[in-house]
Amino acid sequence: MESKYKFIENGDEIIVTRSEIEYLVTTSEMSEEEKDKAVLDYLSEINAQVYYDETFNNYQRATKATAKYPENMALLYLSLGIASEAGEVAGKMKKWVRDGDSKMTREEWVKAMSSEIGDVLWYAARLADELDLSLAEIAEENMIKLLDRKARGVIGGSGDNR
């Protein structure tokens, strides 16, 4: 998913992709870090805002139809659910490392992983909904945070406030 940004130019709302901005403000001689910094500087200069694709939000709304848990325990239930499903992803990976393709083919394993990742996504969507958060905004803001860390050379560090 490529990040998109919107800004106002001559009264019109313009939506551009990160690639389009990169094409405008970078050169082939620049390092990846220099390119990231140039893009972020340009976005700031034109007062661009993140453009949120509705795909995640549509999915988030749709998950409500399959939600079944006690309302008064929603945050606890969903937090435990996401941890449990992430554990199932880890378990499938562990078994693949141990057994390789002796128990299932790679294609079967990928399909099983996809199913578990889908379960993690469902819990993430429900948790965001219960917290009145937009899954699309969460995804986009996380990408911006990571690109900023990369541009500042701290993507490989640790801690939330890098």
LINVEN-V698621 format. One record per backbone hydrogen bond with DSSP energy under -1.0 kcal/mol. NH is the residue of the N-H (numbers start at 1). CO is the residue of the C=O. E is the energy in kcal/mol with one decimal. If there is no record, write none. Layout:
BEGIN
nh = (NH;NH)
co = (CO;CO)
e = (E;E)
END
This chain:
BEGIN
nh = (5;6;7;9;12;14;16;18;21;22;23;24;25;26;30;35;36;37;38;39;40;41;42;43;44;45;46;47;48;49;51;58;59;60;61;62;63;64;65;66;67;73;74;77;78;79;80;81;82;83;84;85;86;87;88;89;90;91;92;93;94;95;96;97;98;99;100;102;109;110;111;112;113;114;115;116;117;118;119;120;121;122;123;124;125;126;127;128;129;130;131;132;133;138;139;140;141;142;143;144;145;146;147;148;149;150;151;152;153;154;157;162)
co = (16;49;14;12;9;7;5;3;17;18;19;20;21;22;27;31;32;33;34;35;36;37;38;39;40;41;42;44;43;6;4;54;55;56;57;58;59;61;62;63;64;70;71;73;74;75;76;77;78;79;80;81;82;83;84;85;86;87;88;89;90;91;92;93;94;95;96;99;105;106;107;108;109;110;111;112;113;114;115;116;117;118;119;120;121;122;123;124;125;126;127;129;128;134;135;136;137;138;139;140;141;142;143;144;145;146;147;148;150;149;154;160)
e = (-2.9;-3.0;-2.0;-2.7;-2.1;-3.4;-2.8;-1.9;-1.9;-3.0;-2.3;-1.4;-2.1;-1.6;-1.3;-2.4;-2.6;-2.2;-2.4;-2.5;-2.5;-2.7;-2.3;-2.6;-2.0;-2.4;-2.3;-1.1;-2.6;-2.8;-2.7;-3.0;-2.2;-2.9;-2.5;-2.1;-1.8;-1.1;-1.4;-1.4;-1.2;-1.8;-1.4;-3.2;-2.9;-2.2;-2.5;-2.2;-2.5;-1.8;-2.5;-2.6;-2.3;-1.9;-1.5;-1.8;-2.2;-2.5;-2.2;-2.0;-2.7;-2.3;-1.9;-2.6;-2.4;-3.5;-2.4;-2.0;-2.5;-2.9;-2.1;-2.3;-2.8;-2.6;-1.9;-2.0;-2.8;-2.2;-1.7;-2.1;-2.5;-2.3;-2.2;-2.5;-2.7;-2.6;-2.7;-2.5;-2.3;-2.7;-1.4;-1.8;-3.1;-2.4;-2.4;-2.5;-3.0;-2.2;-1.9;-2.3;-2.4;-2.4;-2.7;-2.4;-2.2;-2.4;-2.5;-1.8;-1.3;-2.8;-1.2;-1.1)
END
